[in-house]
Amino acid sequence: MIVTTITIGFNRWTEPASTIGLKRWLISILLIFFGFEVYSQIPTPAGKVKKSMLILGGTAHVGDGRIVKNAAIGVKNGHFTFVENQMFQRVDTKEFDTIIRLTDEHIYPGFIAPNTTLGLREVDAVRATRDFDDVGLFNPNVRSLVAYNTDSRIIPTIRSNGVLLAQATPRGGLISGSSSIMQLDGWNWEDAVLKSDDGIHLNWPERFVQHGWWANPGGSDRNKKEEKQIVKIEKFFTEASAYYEGGSEKENLRFEAMKGVFDGSKRLYIHCNQARAIVLAMELKRDFDIPNVVLVGGYDAYLVPEALTDNDVPVIYQRPHSLPHRDDDPIHLPYQIPKKLQDAGILYCLDMSGSMEAMNQRNLPFVAGTAHAYGLDKEQAIAAISGNAAKILGIDETVGTLDAGKQATFFISKGDALDMRTNKVRHAFIQGAEIDLDNPQKALYRKFKSKYEN
């Protein structure tokens, strides 16, 4: 229980003492209730860990297919020191400041939400709260990092389901800009960033453009601009490559941002879904000898597996909870694609981009659960939102799995974290520091429960 003491100062008022006392009393009450409402809905960042911790018992889902039952997990200086079965790990409990004893609980690595505008948008209907898009076709120098809002009221609702890391990703144009990997806790973006400017996002033009219910339900039209846009992309990459090779003495901010794509320090995330577009995108990788390419979307990836495996390109599969892209596709195909990617030997992870994507990140564990229901092994489904995602984003040396030496970013759930009926996150930690799992939705639940429970 946290007790906060508030000291309030007042100016001198030329009013009767009884009036001054009444006003002081009313203001004090308002401040107390206002403070309770604010802090209960926007949790205070945890800060850096200062104590060591030992977890005994429970089942640890490592995040790479392994399971450790009756686990013993040590955490010091914000990192795992060991993750073993208690039978094989000698533990001196006196070496740890805090001991957590579990029985039937499950321990998971913090789930990772790739390709999301979480932290870059708040209210879709309010333009001033949407900071993920910019004018122009080519904006590789636009950085989502500095636009990331740690005070978003959506973020606490996401981490309540075990999603503790996110890739803040820009949108719009042919090249949207640079994404960054963020921890979902911190006072500002400097505190929250785990990996800055991890990659550039290219939106590959598709031959056919999908329509929704507002236009031509279930249908698509030919994209008459596709070939012209591809020519523009190739021209831009040719100029950026020449700049990288030292063909210009004048500084160009857009081409400066592209240097990491050519030297391998940044990933090139190519957003496309159709088989033809995927093949053409792989040709771009080969033509410009781009070391690290990731396919985002990948609806047809299982149809052209060689194009990806031959080029060592992983897939961030987009929104499994969605309708089929074509009228003649099986209705359950979007749920089955993760299993098809697994069988094809393609490294993949899952994302929740699309309609209302910021708030929908909280459902990321449950789409992994759906993938499990449609063919994936349970631990493969967990890896699809933890270990696999870390590998694809290039952060697997620090997070993604429960391994000694990695940052202690993990959570403890009373039940199966992939099942919305049993998922109940009791504790969550980022770099070993326990974070507050309260959020505005829980606060509203408590508010109206008190009204109607009597």
C-alpha positions as CSV (number, residue, x, y, z in Angstrom):
1,M,0.0,0.0,0.0
2,I,1.4,3.4,-1.0
3,V,0.7,6.3,1.2
4,T,1.1,9.8,-0.3
5,T,1.4,12.9,1.9
6,I,0.3,16.1,0.3
7,T,1.2,19.5,1.7
8,I,-0.9,22.4,0.3
9,G,-0.1,26.0,0.7
10,F,-2.6,28.9,0.5
11,N,-2.4,32.6,0.0
12,R,-3.9,34.9,2.6
13,W,-7.5,35.6,2.0
14,T,-9.4,38.6,3.4
15,E,-12.4,36.5,4.2
16,P,-13.9,35.2,7.4
17,A,-12.0,32.4,9.0
18,S,-14.9,30.0,8.7
19,T,-15.1,30.6,5.0
20,I,-11.4,30.1,4.6
21,G,-11.5,26.9,6.5
22,L,-14.4,25.6,4.4
23,K,-12.6,26.4,1.2
24,R,-9.4,24.8,2.4
25,W,-11.3,21.6,3.3
26,L,-13.1,21.5,-0.1
27,I,-9.9,22.1,-2.1
28,S,-8.1,19.4,-0.1
29,I,-10.8,16.9,-0.7
30,L,-10.9,17.7,-4.5
31,L,-7.1,17.4,-4.8
32,I,-7.0,14.1,-2.9
33,F,-9.7,12.6,-5.1
34,F,-8.3,14.1,-8.3
35,G,-4.8,12.8,-7.4
36,F,-6.2,9.3,-6.7
37,E,-8.0,9.3,-10.1
38,V,-5.0,10.5,-12.0
39,Y,-2.5,8.1,-10.4
40,S,-4.8,5.1,-10.5
41,Q,-5.2,5.5,-14.3
42,I,-1.7,6.5,-15.3
43,P,0.8,4.4,-13.4
44,T,4.1,5.9,-12.3
45,P,7.1,4.4,-14.1
46,A,8.9,1.8,-12.1
47,G,12.4,3.2,-12.4
48,K,15.6,1.2,-12.2
49,V,15.7,-2.0,-10.1
50,K,17.7,-1.9,-6.9
51,K,17.0,-5.3,-5.4
52,S,17.7,-8.9,-6.4
53,M,14.9,-11.4,-6.8
54,L,14.4,-15.1,-6.7
55,I,11.4,-16.9,-8.2
56,L,10.7,-20.5,-7.1
57,G,8.1,-22.7,-8.7
58,G,5.7,-22.4,-11.6
59,T,6.2,-23.2,-15.3
60,A,8.6,-21.1,-17.3
61,H,7.9,-20.8,-21.0
62,V,11.4,-19.8,-22.3
63,G,10.1,-18.3,-25.6
64,D,12.1,-20.5,-27.9
65,G,10.2,-23.7,-27.6
66,R,11.6,-24.8,-24.2
67,I,9.7,-25.3,-21.0
68,V,11.2,-25.3,-17.5
69,K,8.9,-26.8,-14.9
70,N,9.3,-26.2,-11.2
71,A,11.5,-23.3,-12.2
72,A,14.1,-21.4,-10.3
73,I,14.8,-18.0,-11.7
74,G,17.3,-15.5,-10.4
75,V,17.4,-11.8,-11.2
76,K,20.2,-9.4,-10.3
77,N,20.9,-5.9,-11.6
78,G,17.9,-6.2,-14.0
79,H,19.2,-9.4,-15.7
80,F,18.5,-13.1,-15.4
81,T,21.3,-14.9,-13.6
82,F,19.8,-18.4,-14.1
83,V,16.6,-20.1,-15.3
84,E,16.7,-23.7,-14.4
85,N,14.6,-26.5,-12.9
86,Q,15.0,-26.4,-9.1
87,M,16.4,-30.0,-9.1
88,F,19.4,-28.8,-11.2
89,Q,20.0,-25.4,-9.6
90,R,21.5,-25.0,-6.2
91,V,20.0,-21.8,-4.7
92,D,21.0,-19.9,-1.6
93,T,17.9,-17.8,-0.8
94,K,20.0,-15.5,1.5
95,E,21.6,-14.0,-1.7
96,F,18.3,-12.5,-2.8
97,D,16.4,-9.6,-1.4
98,T,12.9,-10.7,-2.6
99,I,11.6,-14.3,-3.0
100,I,8.5,-15.1,-4.9
101,R,7.1,-18.6,-4.5
102,L,4.7,-19.9,-7.1
103,T,2.5,-23.0,-7.5
104,D,0.4,-23.3,-10.7
105,E,1.5,-19.9,-12.2
106,H,3.2,-19.5,-15.6
107,I,6.3,-17.3,-16.3
108,Y,6.7,-15.8,-19.8
109,P,9.1,-13.5,-21.5
110,G,7.6,-10.1,-22.2
111,F,5.6,-10.3,-25.4
112,I,6.7,-8.0,-28.2
113,A,4.3,-6.1,-30.5
114,P,6.1,-5.3,-33.8
115,N,4.9,-2.9,-36.5
116,T,2.5,-0.8,-34.4
117,T,1.6,2.9,-33.9
118,L,1.2,2.4,-30.2
119,G,2.5,5.5,-28.5
120,L,2.2,7.4,-31.7
121,R,-1.6,7.7,-31.7
122,E,-4.1,8.2,-28.9
123,V,-7.6,9.0,-30.3
124,D,-8.1,8.1,-33.9
125,A,-10.8,10.7,-34.4
126,V,-8.6,13.5,-33.1
127,R,-5.9,14.5,-35.7
128,A,-3.7,16.2,-33.0
129,T,-3.2,12.9,-31.3
130,R,-2.1,11.0,-34.4
131,D,1.7,11.5,-34.9
132,F,2.7,8.6,-37.2
133,D,2.5,10.0,-40.7
134,D,4.1,12.8,-42.7
135,V,3.7,14.4,-46.1
136,G,5.7,13.2,-49.1
137,L,6.5,9.8,-50.6
138,F,10.1,9.4,-49.3
139,N,10.7,10.2,-45.6
140,P,13.4,7.8,-44.4
141,N,14.7,10.6,-42.1
142,V,11.4,10.8,-40.1
143,R,11.9,9.2,-36.7
144,S,9.1,7.7,-34.7
145,L,11.4,7.7,-31.7
146,V,11.0,11.4,-30.8
147,A,7.2,11.2,-31.4
148,Y,6.7,8.3,-28.9
149,N,4.4,9.3,-26.0
150,T,5.2,7.4,-22.8
151,D,2.1,9.1,-21.1
152,S,-0.4,7.4,-23.5
153,R,-3.4,6.1,-21.6
154,I,-3.5,3.1,-24.0
155,I,-0.1,1.7,-23.0
156,P,-1.1,0.6,-19.5
157,T,-4.0,-1.4,-21.0
158,I,-1.6,-3.2,-23.3
159,R,1.0,-4.3,-20.8
160,S,-1.8,-5.7,-18.5
161,N,-1.9,-8.7,-20.9
162,G,1.9,-9.2,-20.9
163,V,2.9,-7.1,-23.9
164,L,5.9,-5.2,-22.5
165,L,7.8,-4.2,-25.7
166,A,6.7,-2.6,-28.9
167,Q,8.1,-1.4,-32.2
168,A,6.8,2.2,-32.7
169,T,6.4,2.3,-36.5
170,P,5.6,5.3,-38.8
171,R,3.1,5.1,-41.6
172,G,2.4,6.8,-45.0
173,G,4.1,7.4,-48.3
174,L,6.4,4.9,-50.0
175,I,9.1,5.2,-47.4
176,S,7.4,6.0,-44.1
177,G,10.5,6.6,-41.9
178,S,12.4,4.9,-39.1
179,S,11.0,2.8,-36.3
180,S,12.4,2.2,-32.8
181,I,11.9,-0.6,-30.2
182,M,10.3,0.8,-27.0
183,Q,9.8,-0.6,-23.5
184,L,6.3,0.1,-22.3
185,D,7.5,1.9,-19.2
186,G,9.4,5.1,-18.7
187,W,9.2,8.8,-18.0
188,N,10.0,9.8,-21.6
189,W,11.2,8.3,-24.8
190,E,14.8,8.5,-23.7
191,D,13.9,6.2,-20.8
192,A,11.7,3.9,-22.8
193,V,13.9,3.2,-25.9
194,L,15.5,-0.2,-26.1
195,K,16.8,0.1,-29.7
196,S,16.6,3.4,-31.6
197,D,16.1,3.6,-35.4
198,D,16.2,-0.2,-35.9
199,G,15.0,0.0,-39.5
200,I,13.4,1.8,-42.4
201,H,9.9,1.0,-43.6
202,L,9.1,0.7,-47.3
203,N,5.5,0.3,-48.4
204,W,5.7,-1.7,-51.6
205,P,2.9,-0.9,-54.2
206,E,0.5,-3.8,-54.8
207,R,-1.0,-4.6,-58.2
208,F,-4.5,-4.9,-56.7
209,V,-5.9,-2.5,-54.1
210,Q,-8.2,-4.0,-51.5
211,H,-11.5,-2.3,-50.6
212,G,-13.5,-2.4,-47.4
213,W,-17.2,-2.4,-46.7
214,W,-17.5,1.3,-47.5
215,A,-16.5,0.8,-51.2
216,N,-16.5,-2.6,-52.8
217,P,-16.9,-5.2,-50.1
218,G,-14.5,-8.1,-50.6
219,G,-13.3,-6.8,-53.9
220,S,-10.2,-5.1,-55.3
221,D,-9.2,-2.8,-58.2
222,R,-6.1,-2.8,-60.3
223,N,-3.5,-0.3,-59.1
224,K,-2.8,1.8,-62.1
225,K,0.1,3.5,-60.3
226,E,1.9,0.4,-59.4
227,E,4.6,0.4,-62.1
228,K,5.3,4.1,-61.8
229,Q,5.7,3.8,-58.1
230,I,8.1,0.9,-58.4
231,V,10.2,3.0,-60.8
232,K,10.3,5.8,-58.3
233,I,11.4,3.3,-55.6
234,E,14.2,1.9,-57.7
235,K,15.3,5.5,-58.7
236,F,15.4,6.5,-55.0
237,F,17.4,3.4,-54.0
238,T,19.8,4.0,-56.9
239,E,20.5,7.5,-55.7
240,A,20.7,6.5,-52.0
241,S,23.1,3.7,-52.9
242,A,25.3,6.1,-54.9
243,Y,25.3,8.6,-51.9
244,Y,26.3,5.7,-49.6
245,E,29.2,4.9,-51.9
246,G,30.4,8.5,-51.6
247,G,29.1,9.9,-54.8
248,S,28.1,13.3,-53.3
249,E,29.8,15.8,-51.0
250,K,26.6,17.6,-50.2
251,E,24.7,16.3,-47.2
252,N,21.3,14.8,-47.9
253,L,19.2,14.0,-44.7
254,R,17.1,11.4,-46.5
255,F,20.1,9.6,-47.9
256,E,21.9,9.8,-44.6
257,A,19.1,7.9,-43.0
258,M,19.3,5.2,-45.7
259,K,23.0,4.4,-45.0
260,G,22.2,1.9,-42.4
261,V,20.1,-0.1,-44.8
262,F,23.1,-0.6,-47.1
263,D,25.7,-1.3,-44.4
264,G,23.4,-3.7,-42.5
265,S,23.1,-1.7,-39.3
266,K,19.4,-1.1,-40.1
267,R,16.7,-3.4,-41.3
268,L,14.6,-2.7,-44.4
269,Y,11.0,-3.6,-43.6
270,I,9.1,-4.1,-46.8
271,H,5.4,-4.0,-46.3
272,C,3.5,-6.1,-48.9
273,N,1.1,-9.1,-49.0
274,Q,0.6,-10.3,-52.6
275,A,2.9,-13.0,-54.0
276,R,3.9,-11.0,-57.1
277,A,4.9,-8.0,-54.9
278,I,6.9,-10.3,-52.6
279,V,8.9,-11.6,-55.5
280,L,9.6,-8.1,-56.8
281,A,10.6,-6.9,-53.4
282,M,13.2,-9.8,-53.1
283,E,14.6,-8.6,-56.5
284,L,15.1,-5.2,-54.9
285,K,17.1,-6.8,-52.1
286,R,19.3,-8.6,-54.5
287,D,19.8,-5.7,-56.9
288,F,21.0,-3.4,-54.2
289,D,22.7,-6.1,-52.0
290,I,20.7,-5.1,-48.9
291,P,21.8,-7.3,-46.0
292,N,18.8,-7.3,-43.6
293,V,15.3,-7.3,-45.1
294,V,12.1,-8.2,-43.2
295,L,8.8,-8.8,-45.0
296,V,5.8,-7.2,-43.2
297,G,2.3,-8.4,-44.0
298,G,3.1,-11.6,-45.8
299,Y,-0.4,-12.9,-46.5
300,D,0.9,-14.8,-49.6
301,A,4.3,-15.6,-48.1
302,Y,3.5,-19.3,-47.8
303,L,2.8,-19.4,-51.6
304,V,6.3,-18.3,-52.5
305,P,8.5,-19.8,-49.6
306,E,11.6,-20.2,-51.7
307,A,11.7,-16.4,-52.5
308,L,12.0,-15.8,-48.7
309,T,14.1,-18.8,-47.6
310,D,16.6,-18.4,-50.4
311,N,17.1,-14.7,-49.4
312,D,17.0,-15.4,-45.6
313,V,14.0,-13.0,-45.2
314,P,11.7,-13.4,-42.1
315,V,8.1,-12.4,-42.0
316,I,6.1,-10.2,-39.6
317,Y,2.7,-11.7,-40.3
318,Q,0.0,-9.1,-40.2
319,R,-3.2,-9.4,-38.2
320,P,-4.2,-13.1,-38.1
321,H,-7.6,-12.0,-36.8
322,S,-8.9,-10.7,-40.1
323,L,-11.0,-11.7,-43.1
324,P,-9.4,-13.5,-46.1
325,H,-8.0,-11.1,-48.7
326,R,-9.7,-12.9,-51.6
327,D,-13.3,-14.0,-52.2
328,D,-12.2,-17.6,-52.9
329,D,-9.9,-18.0,-50.0
330,P,-11.0,-20.4,-47.1
331,I,-12.6,-18.4,-44.3
332,H,-10.1,-19.8,-41.8
333,L,-7.0,-19.2,-43.9
334,P,-5.7,-16.1,-42.0
335,Y,-5.7,-18.3,-38.8
336,Q,-3.8,-21.1,-40.6
337,I,-1.0,-19.0,-42.2
338,P,1.3,-19.1,-39.1
339,K,1.3,-22.9,-39.3
340,K,2.0,-22.8,-43.0
341,L,4.9,-20.4,-42.4
342,Q,6.2,-22.8,-39.7
343,D,6.0,-25.8,-42.0
344,A,7.7,-23.9,-44.8
345,G,10.7,-23.2,-42.6
346,I,10.2,-19.4,-42.6
347,L,11.1,-17.4,-39.5
348,Y,8.0,-15.4,-38.5
349,C,6.3,-13.4,-35.8
350,L,2.8,-11.9,-35.4
351,D,1.6,-8.3,-35.3
352,M,-1.8,-6.6,-34.8
353,S,-1.5,-3.7,-37.2
354,G,-4.7,-2.4,-38.9
355,S,-7.9,-0.9,-37.7
356,M,-7.7,0.5,-34.2
357,E,-4.3,-1.0,-33.9
358,A,-3.0,0.8,-30.9
359,M,-5.6,-0.5,-28.5
360,N,-5.7,-3.9,-30.2
361,Q,-2.1,-4.7,-29.2
362,R,-3.6,-6.0,-26.0
363,N,-5.1,-8.9,-28.0
364,L,-1.7,-10.0,-29.3
365,P,-1.4,-13.0,-26.9
366,F,-4.9,-14.1,-28.1
367,V,-4.1,-14.1,-31.8
368,A,-1.1,-16.3,-30.9
369,G,-3.7,-18.5,-29.1
370,T,-5.7,-18.7,-32.3
371,A,-2.7,-19.7,-34.2
372,H,-2.2,-22.5,-31.7
373,A,-5.8,-23.6,-32.1
374,Y,-5.2,-23.8,-35.9
375,G,-2.1,-25.9,-35.9
376,L,0.9,-24.4,-34.1
377,D,2.4,-26.1,-31.1
378,K,1.7,-24.0,-27.9
379,E,5.4,-23.1,-27.4
380,Q,5.7,-22.2,-31.1
381,A,2.8,-19.8,-30.6
382,I,4.5,-18.3,-27.6
383,A,7.8,-17.9,-29.6
384,A,5.8,-16.1,-32.4
385,I,5.3,-13.2,-30.0
386,S,8.5,-13.4,-28.0
387,G,11.7,-15.2,-29.1
388,N,10.9,-15.1,-32.9
389,A,9.9,-11.4,-32.7
390,A,13.1,-10.5,-30.9
391,K,15.2,-12.3,-33.6
392,I,13.4,-10.5,-36.4
393,L,13.7,-7.1,-34.8
394,G,17.4,-7.7,-33.9
395,I,17.0,-7.5,-30.1
396,D,17.4,-11.2,-29.3
397,E,20.7,-10.7,-27.5
398,T,19.0,-8.7,-24.8
399,V,15.3,-9.7,-24.6
400,G,12.8,-12.2,-26.1
401,T,13.6,-15.3,-24.0
402,L,14.1,-16.3,-20.4
403,D,17.9,-16.9,-20.6
404,A,20.7,-16.1,-18.3
405,G,22.4,-12.8,-19.2
406,K,19.3,-11.3,-20.8
407,Q,17.3,-8.4,-19.4
408,A,14.7,-9.6,-16.9
409,T,11.7,-8.4,-18.9
410,F,9.0,-10.9,-18.1
411,F,5.6,-11.5,-16.5
412,I,3.8,-14.0,-14.3
413,S,0.2,-15.2,-15.2
414,K,-2.1,-17.2,-13.1
415,G,-3.3,-19.1,-16.2
416,D,-2.5,-19.6,-19.8
417,A,-1.5,-16.2,-21.2
418,L,-2.7,-17.1,-24.7
419,D,-6.3,-17.8,-23.6
420,M,-8.5,-14.8,-22.8
421,R,-10.5,-17.0,-20.4
422,T,-7.5,-17.7,-18.1
423,N,-5.0,-15.0,-18.8
424,K,-4.5,-13.1,-15.5
425,V,-1.2,-11.3,-15.3
426,R,-0.3,-11.0,-11.6
427,H,3.2,-9.5,-11.9
428,A,5.2,-7.9,-14.7
429,F,8.8,-6.7,-14.8
430,I,10.8,-4.6,-17.2
431,Q,14.6,-4.9,-16.7
432,G,13.9,-6.5,-13.3
433,A,11.7,-3.6,-12.0
434,E,8.1,-4.5,-11.2
435,I,5.7,-2.3,-13.1
436,D,2.2,-1.1,-12.0
437,L,-0.4,-3.2,-13.8
438,D,-3.3,-0.8,-13.1
439,N,-4.9,1.0,-16.0
440,P,-7.8,3.3,-16.9
441,Q,-10.1,0.4,-17.8
442,K,-9.5,-1.3,-14.4
443,A,-10.2,2.0,-12.7
444,L,-13.5,2.4,-14.6
445,Y,-14.4,-1.2,-13.7
446,R,-13.8,-0.5,-10.0
447,K,-15.8,2.8,-10.2
448,F,-18.9,1.2,-11.7
449,K,-18.6,-2.0,-9.7
450,S,-18.9,0.1,-6.6
451,K,-22.1,1.6,-8.0
452,Y,-23.9,-1.6,-8.9
453,E,-22.5,-4.2,-6.5
454,N,-24.9,-3.0,-3.8
